[in-house]
Amino acid sequence: MKPQKGQLLIIQKYFNTSSDSTEVIAEAGNDTGNSFLGSFIVKIKKIGIFRFNDGLLIRRIK
């Protein structure tokens, strides 16, 4: 699924990418519009799969 606005802002803080090249695999939390409170896993084309928790990049999964 496409990232929500808060998720996209967090992703763009770490990677210079657009919503077209990102796909959210799993999420648990709330999107406030300015950030995302909770965890989500995102796949970024040609970069990898990453886990975010409360606005922070936790680790690269693959």
N, CA, C and O atoms as CSV, one atom per row, in Angstrom:
chain,resi,resn,atom,element,x,y,z
A,1,MET,N,N,0.825,-1.168,0.000
A,1,MET,CA,C,0.000,0.000,0.000
A,1,MET,C,C,0.882,1.248,0.000
A,1,MET,O,O,2.043,1.204,0.406
A,2,LYS,N,N,0.328,2.326,-0.448
A,2,LYS,CA,C,1.065,3.588,-0.507
A,2,LYS,C,C,1.245,4.150,0.898
A,2,LYS,O,O,0.379,3.967,1.753
A,3,PRO,N,N,2.363,4.834,1.144
A,3,PRO,CA,C,2.576,5.415,2.470
A,3,PRO,C,C,1.627,6.580,2.728
A,3,PRO,O,O,1.270,7.325,1.816
A,4,GLN,N,N,1.229,6.719,3.988
A,4,GLN,CA,C,0.417,7.860,4.389
A,4,GLN,C,C,1.319,9.087,4.511
A,4,GLN,O,O,2.543,8.976,4.449
A,5,LYS,N,N,0.705,10.253,4.684
A,5,LYS,CA,C,1.468,11.496,4.684
A,5,LYS,C,C,2.554,11.519,5.758
A,5,LYS,O,O,3.697,11.877,5.474
A,6,GLY,N,N,2.208,11.144,6.977
A,6,GLY,CA,C,3.195,11.144,8.059
A,6,GLY,C,C,4.326,10.160,7.814
A,6,GLY,O,O,5.487,10.452,8.101
A,7,GLN,N,N,3.981,8.984,7.277
A,7,GLN,CA,C,5.006,7.983,6.961
A,7,GLN,C,C,5.948,8.509,5.894
A,7,GLN,O,O,7.164,8.344,5.996
A,8,LEU,N,N,5.391,9.141,4.870
A,8,LEU,CA,C,6.217,9.648,3.777
A,8,LEU,C,C,7.180,10.723,4.264
A,8,LEU,O,O,8.325,10.771,3.814
A,9,LEU,N,N,6.737,11.583,5.174
A,9,LEU,CA,C,7.631,12.601,5.732
A,9,LEU,C,C,8.799,11.961,6.479
A,9,LEU,O,O,9.931,12.436,6.380
A,10,ILE,N,N,8.537,10.900,7.215
A,10,ILE,CA,C,9.599,10.194,7.941
A,10,ILE,C,C,10.565,9.536,6.961
A,10,ILE,O,O,11.780,9.635,7.131
A,11,ILE,N,N,10.035,8.866,5.937
A,11,ILE,CA,C,10.882,8.209,4.944
A,11,ILE,C,C,11.764,9.224,4.239
A,11,ILE,O,O,12.951,8.979,4.026
A,12,GLN,N,N,11.185,10.369,3.875
A,12,GLN,CA,C,11.947,11.389,3.159
A,12,GLN,C,C,12.993,12.059,4.036
A,12,GLN,O,O,13.930,12.664,3.516
A,13,LYS,N,N,12.857,11.965,5.352
A,13,LYS,CA,C,13.876,12.491,6.257
A,13,LYS,C,C,15.176,11.684,6.120
A,13,LYS,O,O,16.267,12.229,6.291
A,14,TYR,N,N,15.059,10.395,5.815
A,14,TYR,CA,C,16.222,9.516,5.710
A,14,TYR,C,C,16.644,9.237,4.262
A,14,TYR,O,O,17.826,9.031,3.989
A,15,PHE,N,N,15.683,9.231,3.343
A,15,PHE,CA,C,15.967,8.891,1.945
A,15,PHE,C,C,15.324,9.924,1.036
A,15,PHE,O,O,14.202,10.365,1.289
A,16,ASN,N,N,16.018,10.307,-0.006
A,16,ASN,CA,C,15.473,11.243,-0.989
A,16,ASN,C,C,14.676,10.437,-2.014
A,16,ASN,O,O,15.208,10.039,-3.050
A,17,THR,N,N,13.396,10.201,-1.719
A,17,THR,CA,C,12.576,9.341,-2.563
A,17,THR,C,C,11.151,9.877,-2.621
A,17,THR,O,O,10.754,10.702,-1.798
A,18,SER,N,N,10.392,9.407,-3.593
A,18,SER,CA,C,9.000,9.831,-3.742
A,18,SER,C,C,8.063,8.711,-3.311
A,18,SER,O,O,8.497,7.586,-3.063
A,19,SER,N,N,6.788,9.026,-3.225
A,19,SER,CA,C,5.811,8.011,-2.823
A,19,SER,C,C,5.650,6.935,-3.898
A,19,SER,O,O,5.208,5.826,-3.598
A,20,ASP,N,N,6.004,7.251,-5.146
A,20,ASP,CA,C,5.889,6.262,-6.227
A,20,ASP,C,C,6.879,5.117,-6.072
A,20,ASP,O,O,6.626,4.012,-6.553
A,21,SER,N,N,8.000,5.366,-5.406
A,21,SER,CA,C,9.017,4.324,-5.267
A,21,SER,C,C,8.996,3.657,-3.893
A,21,SER,O,O,9.914,2.916,-3.545
A,22,THR,N,N,7.945,3.923,-3.113
A,22,THR,CA,C,7.848,3.317,-1.781
A,22,THR,C,C,6.554,2.523,-1.644
A,22,THR,O,O,5.531,2.858,-2.240
A,23,GLU,N,N,6.625,1.469,-0.848
A,23,GLU,CA,C,5.461,0.627,-0.586
A,23,GLU,C,C,5.510,0.185,0.881
A,23,GLU,O,O,6.496,-0.399,1.330
A,24,VAL,N,N,4.443,0.468,1.612
A,24,VAL,CA,C,4.361,0.048,3.008
A,24,VAL,C,C,3.921,-1.408,3.039
A,24,VAL,O,O,2.883,-1.760,2.478
A,25,ILE,N,N,4.707,-2.253,3.692
A,25,ILE,CA,C,4.412,-3.683,3.771
A,25,ILE,C,C,3.531,-3.986,4.970
A,25,ILE,O,O,2.580,-4.760,4.865
A,26,ALA,N,N,3.846,-3.374,6.118
A,26,ALA,CA,C,3.064,-3.596,7.342
A,26,ALA,C,C,3.118,-2.339,8.188
A,26,ALA,O,O,4.102,-1.600,8.165
A,27,GLU,N,N,2.036,-2.103,8.943
A,27,GLU,CA,C,2.019,-0.943,9.815
A,27,GLU,C,C,1.164,-1.216,11.039
A,27,GLU,O,O,0.223,-2.008,10.993
A,28,ALA,N,N,1.499,-0.556,12.121
A,28,ALA,CA,C,0.721,-0.620,13.357
A,28,ALA,C,C,0.907,0.703,14.069
A,28,ALA,O,O,1.975,0.967,14.622
A,29,GLY,N,N,-0.128,1.544,14.062
A,29,GLY,CA,C,-0.026,2.843,14.709
A,29,GLY,C,C,-0.948,3.856,14.080
A,29,GLY,O,O,-1.860,3.510,13.329
A,30,ASN,N,N,-0.697,5.125,14.399
A,30,ASN,CA,C,-1.541,6.223,13.936
A,30,ASN,C,C,-0.726,7.208,13.113
A,30,ASN,O,O,0.404,7.546,13.467
A,31,ASP,N,N,-1.310,7.661,12.011
A,31,ASP,CA,C,-0.708,8.717,11.205
A,31,ASP,C,C,-1.344,10.030,11.627
A,31,ASP,O,O,-2.557,10.203,11.512
A,32,THR,N,N,-0.523,10.960,12.119
A,32,THR,CA,C,-1.047,12.246,12.585
A,32,THR,C,C,-1.006,13.303,11.495
A,32,THR,O,O,-1.473,14.421,11.712
A,33,GLY,N,N,-0.468,12.987,10.347
A,33,GLY,CA,C,-0.312,13.956,9.273
A,33,GLY,C,C,1.083,14.554,9.247
A,33,GLY,O,O,1.649,14.779,8.177
A,34,ASN,N,N,1.636,14.812,10.428
A,34,ASN,CA,C,3.000,15.347,10.527
A,34,ASN,C,C,4.016,14.272,10.866
A,34,ASN,O,O,5.209,14.447,10.621
A,35,SER,N,N,3.556,13.161,11.428
A,35,SER,CA,C,4.436,12.043,11.741
A,35,SER,C,C,3.587,10.783,11.870
A,35,SER,O,O,2.374,10.811,11.662
A,36,PHE,N,N,4.240,9.689,12.214
A,36,PHE,CA,C,3.545,8.416,12.374
A,36,PHE,C,C,3.954,7.844,13.721
A,36,PHE,O,O,5.136,7.594,13.958
A,37,LEU,N,N,2.995,7.637,14.597
A,37,LEU,CA,C,3.268,7.071,15.914
A,37,LEU,C,C,3.002,5.580,15.868
A,37,LEU,O,O,1.853,5.151,15.767
A,38,GLY,N,N,4.050,4.801,15.942
A,38,GLY,CA,C,3.948,3.354,15.842
A,38,GLY,C,C,5.063,2.819,14.971
A,38,GLY,O,O,6.070,3.491,14.750
A,39,SER,N,N,4.879,1.603,14.475
A,39,SER,CA,C,5.897,0.946,13.646
A,39,SER,C,C,5.364,0.703,12.248
A,39,SER,O,O,4.167,0.493,12.049
A,40,PHE,N,N,6.265,0.735,11.287
A,40,PHE,CA,C,5.909,0.318,9.927
A,40,PHE,C,C,7.144,-0.183,9.207
A,40,PHE,O,O,8.269,0.217,9.505
A,41,ILE,N,N,6.910,-1.060,8.260
A,41,ILE,CA,C,7.964,-1.623,7.420
A,41,ILE,C,C,7.705,-1.137,6.007
A,41,ILE,O,O,6.586,-1.241,5.503
A,42,VAL,N,N,8.726,-0.611,5.376
A,42,VAL,CA,C,8.573,-0.023,4.047
A,42,VAL,C,C,9.610,-0.605,3.090
A,42,VAL,O,O,10.761,-0.840,3.457
A,43,LYS,N,N,9.172,-0.829,1.861
A,43,LYS,CA,C,10.067,-1.277,0.788
A,43,LYS,C,C,10.307,-0.080,-0.127
A,43,LYS,O,O,9.368,0.526,-0.644
A,44,ILE,N,N,11.585,0.246,-0.315
A,44,ILE,CA,C,11.968,1.350,-1.181
A,44,ILE,C,C,12.684,0.752,-2.388
A,44,ILE,O,O,13.698,0.069,-2.243
A,45,LYS,N,N,12.155,1.013,-3.564
A,45,LYS,CA,C,12.719,0.432,-4.788
A,45,LYS,C,C,14.195,0.773,-4.925
A,45,LYS,O,O,14.603,1.917,-4.720
A,46,LYS,N,N,14.981,-0.220,-5.269
A,46,LYS,CA,C,16.421,-0.137,-5.529
A,46,LYS,C,C,17.253,0.228,-4.300
A,46,LYS,O,O,18.457,0.454,-4.416
A,47,ILE,N,N,16.609,0.288,-3.100
A,47,ILE,CA,C,17.367,0.606,-1.887
A,47,ILE,C,C,17.264,-0.525,-0.879
A,47,ILE,O,O,18.286,-0.989,-0.373
A,48,GLY,N,N,16.036,-0.987,-0.573
A,48,GLY,CA,C,15.880,-2.081,0.366
A,48,GLY,C,C,14.593,-1.995,1.157
A,48,GLY,O,O,13.692,-1.219,0.838
A,49,ILE,N,N,14.527,-2.819,2.208
A,49,ILE,CA,C,13.367,-2.875,3.091
A,49,ILE,C,C,13.823,-2.421,4.477
A,49,ILE,O,O,14.838,-2.894,4.988
A,50,PHE,N,N,13.064,-1.497,5.085
A,50,PHE,CA,C,13.471,-0.876,6.330
A,50,PHE,C,C,12.326,-0.867,7.334
A,50,PHE,O,O,11.152,-0.852,6.964
A,51,ARG,N,N,12.696,-0.876,8.621
A,51,ARG,CA,C,11.717,-0.794,9.709
A,51,ARG,C,C,11.869,0.545,10.420
A,51,ARG,O,O,12.975,0.948,10.779
A,52,PHE,N,N,10.752,1.225,10.617
A,52,PHE,CA,C,10.715,2.493,11.330
A,52,PHE,C,C,9.863,2.326,12.574
A,52,PHE,O,O,8.881,1.583,12.563
A,53,ASN,N,N,10.235,3.014,13.650
A,53,ASN,CA,C,9.470,2.969,14.894
A,53,ASN,C,C,9.421,4.378,15.481
A,53,ASN,O,O,10.460,4.958,15.796
A,54,ASP,N,N,8.223,4.923,15.625
A,54,ASP,CA,C,8.013,6.268,16.181
A,54,ASP,C,C,8.905,7.320,15.520
A,54,ASP,O,O,9.512,8.140,16.209
A,55,GLY,N,N,8.984,7.297,14.221
A,55,GLY,CA,C,9.724,8.318,13.467
A,55,GLY,C,C,11.203,8.068,13.317
A,55,GLY,O,O,11.898,8.883,12.710
A,56,LEU,N,N,11.714,6.967,13.849
A,56,LEU,CA,C,13.146,6.674,13.758
A,56,LEU,C,C,13.392,5.452,12.888
A,56,LEU,O,O,12.627,4.488,12.923
A,57,LEU,N,N,14.457,5.499,12.113
A,57,LEU,CA,C,14.880,4.337,11.332
A,57,LEU,C,C,15.520,3.354,12.292
A,57,LEU,O,O,16.542,3.659,12.907
A,58,ILE,N,N,14.927,2.171,12.426
A,58,ILE,CA,C,15.428,1.168,13.371
A,58,ILE,C,C,16.509,0.303,12.731
A,58,ILE,O,O,17.612,0.177,13.264
A,59,ARG,N,N,16.188,-0.286,11.591
A,59,ARG,CA,C,17.198,-1.121,10.944
A,59,ARG,C,C,16.780,-1.480,9.529
A,59,ARG,O,O,15.612,-1.375,9.154
A,60,ARG,N,N,17.763,-1.903,8.762
A,60,ARG,CA,C,17.509,-2.412,7.416
A,60,ARG,C,C,17.200,-3.890,7.550
A,60,ARG,O,O,17.939,-4.625,8.206
A,61,ILE,N,N,16.116,-4.328,6.934
A,61,ILE,CA,C,15.714,-5.725,7.012
A,61,ILE,C,C,16.317,-6.528,5.876
A,61,ILE,O,O,16.787,-7.647,6.079
A,62,LYS,N,N,16.303,-5.963,4.693
A,62,LYS,CA,C,16.845,-6.662,3.523
A,62,LYS,C,C,17.385,-5.668,2.538
A,62,LYS,O,O,17.887,-6.055,1.482
